[in-house]
Amino acid sequence: MKLKDKYRQIKKEAGACVIALVVLIVFWAIAGFGVSRLDITVYHTPLWAITGCIGTWVFSIIMVVWMVKKVFKDFDLDDEDESDER
């Protein structure tokens, strides 16, 4: 992998992290504030507290697993191509 390709992959991974953060914030707002209108309790805890805390945590884990499988690549940051050209 050339240095240019490595930087392109790093930029792709950083962009995916920003998109995941925005999606997570939207999910948290919907799961917390959107569900707060419902009068549902689970073990005397409002549903919005469970979905806003535990649901967001589970959703973030799912997003990270998806990004690791689909977006992230394992590569060395050392530039092997330039050292061979010298």
C-alpha positions as CSV (number, residue, x, y, z in Angstrom):
1,M,0.0,0.0,0.0
2,K,1.5,3.3,-1.0
3,L,1.6,6.3,1.3
4,K,-1.1,8.1,-0.7
5,D,-3.4,5.1,-0.3
6,K,-2.7,5.0,3.4
7,Y,-3.7,8.6,3.8
8,R,-6.8,8.1,1.8
9,Q,-7.7,5.1,4.0
10,I,-7.0,7.2,7.2
11,K,-9.3,10.0,5.8
12,K,-12.0,7.4,5.1
13,E,-11.8,6.0,8.6
14,A,-11.9,9.5,10.2
15,G,-14.9,10.4,8.1
16,A,-16.7,7.2,9.1
17,C,-16.1,8.1,12.7
18,V,-17.6,11.6,12.3
19,I,-20.6,10.2,10.5
20,A,-21.0,7.5,13.3
21,L,-20.8,10.2,15.9
22,V,-23.6,12.3,14.3
23,V,-25.7,9.2,13.9
24,L,-25.2,8.2,17.5
25,I,-26.1,11.7,18.7
26,V,-29.3,11.6,16.6
27,F,-30.1,8.1,18.0
28,W,-29.5,9.3,21.5
29,A,-31.8,12.3,21.1
30,I,-34.6,10.1,19.6
31,A,-34.1,7.3,22.1
32,G,-34.0,9.7,25.1
33,F,-36.1,12.7,24.3
34,G,-38.3,11.1,21.7
35,V,-39.3,8.3,24.0
36,S,-39.9,10.6,27.0
37,R,-43.4,11.3,25.9
38,L,-44.4,7.6,26.4
39,D,-45.6,6.7,29.9
40,I,-43.9,3.3,30.0
41,T,-41.8,2.0,32.9
42,V,-39.6,-1.1,33.2
43,Y,-38.8,-2.1,36.8
44,H,-40.0,1.4,37.9
45,T,-37.5,3.0,35.5
46,P,-38.9,5.2,32.7
47,L,-38.4,3.8,29.2
48,W,-36.6,6.9,28.1
49,A,-33.8,6.4,30.7
50,I,-33.3,2.8,29.5
51,T,-33.3,3.6,25.8
52,G,-31.3,6.8,26.2
53,C,-28.5,5.1,28.3
54,I,-28.4,1.4,27.6
55,G,-29.9,1.6,24.1
56,T,-27.4,4.2,23.0
57,W,-24.5,2.2,24.5
58,V,-25.7,-1.0,22.6
59,F,-26.2,1.0,19.4
60,S,-22.7,2.4,19.6
61,I,-21.2,-1.0,20.0
62,I,-23.1,-2.2,17.0
63,M,-21.8,0.8,15.0
64,V,-18.2,0.1,16.0
65,V,-18.4,-3.6,15.1
66,W,-19.8,-2.6,11.7
67,M,-17.1,0.0,11.1
68,V,-14.4,-2.4,12.1
69,K,-15.7,-5.0,9.7
70,K,-16.6,-2.8,6.7
71,V,-14.5,0.5,6.9
72,F,-11.3,0.0,8.9
73,K,-8.3,-1.8,7.4
74,D,-5.2,-3.1,9.2
75,F,-2.0,-1.7,7.7
76,D,1.4,-0.5,8.9
77,L,2.0,3.2,9.0
78,D,5.6,2.7,8.0
79,D,6.3,3.7,4.4
80,E,7.8,0.5,2.9
81,D,7.5,1.8,-0.7
82,E,9.7,4.9,-0.1
83,S,12.4,2.9,1.7
84,D,12.7,0.5,-1.3
85,E,13.1,3.4,-3.7
86,R,16.1,5.0,-2.0
